[in-house]
Structures are given as structure tokens and as C-alpha cells.
């Protein structure tokens, strides 16, 4: 993959720790010739420390995707570091505790609204905020978890991911005229901070490690990160509105095969 992203300029959201998929995306992007800018939210000092662990320290911009002022000034702030954005990586998701862990029937609308705002609507709002810096050939890539099924404990985050998958197709439709692609990577379960915040998430881990045809390493973010970067590269020039599964093949199994 050496040189795959030579000269590319990437804006990567969602780096919290060096165990996040977004960190792996940023690291591999730099190793393959890209210039990277990160965004962070909340614990900015932590994100700034993590940015120092990259091959080359990356600038970090504060971004709350529910804050319109942050969105309105994003292009200006990124423009101080990059003269354009070839790849925009959406690695953002959040749901209140009441929206997870088996509470689906009891979750109040305000908490559902938060999950949808942060995890779903932000895909469109982030793309629009960065649009002034993007040009024909640019690529928006987000991260999802298979929303074609109802998963135990995932609850309203599963609904939010279903919305994200639909939003990506609509973004592909509306930005296609400008030559901008929108695709998602559907990764299998990984032991990230986000995953650890979901009560009962170990149920996913057990299923994948035992049943995925190619096997599944819960600690290895690189396969998902490589798929993100491949979609940003020039090697998928006519692919948009797509969901690439990076899950060891688990999604391809029927119910009986999955139970074996």
C-alpha cells in the first residue's frame, strides 16, 4: 500500500485513544504519503497527546458536531493547515446509556434524538462543513456496524447506524454531481473505547471470534482502517453509496451457519 495516498489531504474525526479505528486510519494515512488533520471533542488534551503518537504529529481542531458554530468555522480552521480535503473520515458515534444495553422499549425521545444527532445527522453536517475544501475526486468515508439486523444490547445505536447507512446513500446521490464520493466501512466488533461503553458488548465479541469465516481479531483495527483508506484513494473512482464489510465474513453467514 506504500504511496497509495501520496499527496492526499485528510481530515480525520473520532480519534480518542490509539486503540480507535480513527487513529489507525491517521497512522496508516501518514505512512502512505498523506497529510492529516484531526478533530477532537471534549477531552482535547488527551486527543492532542494521542496525536503526538502518530508518525508525524498532526494538528488537532476542536469539533462538536452538534455545535453549529463549530461546523460553520470548520473549513476556515482546517484551511490553516490544509489547502484542500481529499478525504473526510467520519468516525463519530454516541448514544446515552439509556439508549443501549437492552433498554430499547424504555428509551425516551430526548436520548434517542441525541444518538441520531451525533451518530447519523452529523455525517451530512460534517460533509457540508468540509465541502468548501473538497473538490471533484474527494471522498467521504464513515464507519458503521451492520444495521441490516437487530443486535442484542445495541438498541438505538443500531437504529442510528441504519440511518447513517441511508444518509451515506443520499450523500452519494447529492454530492455525486460534484464528483464527491460517499461510502461506509462496516467493521466487525473491536475493543475500542466506544465498544467498551456498550453494556453486554462481549456478546458480539464471542460470536465473531468463533464464527467469522476468516477469523476475527478484536484488537486489530488495521483491516478496517485499510478499507477506509482504500476508499479514499484513487483506486475506487467510480464507487459511491457502497458499504464495504470488514468483519471476517461474518455478515455473509445465514442464521444456521452463524450458529455452528
Secondary structure, 3 states (H helix, E strand, C coil): CCCCCCCCEEEECCCCCCCCHHHHHHHHHHHCCCEEEEEECCCHHHHHHHHCCCCCCCEEEECCCCCHHHHHHHHHHHHCCCCCCCEEEECCCCCCHHHCCCCHHHCCHHHHHHHHHHHHHHHHHHHHHHHHHCCCCCEEEEEECCCCCCCCCCHHHHHHHHHHHHHHHHHHHHHHHHCCEEEEEEECCCCCHHHHCCCCCHHHHHHHHHHCCCCCCCCCCHHHHHHHHHHHCHHHCCCCCCEEEECCCHHHCCHHHHHC
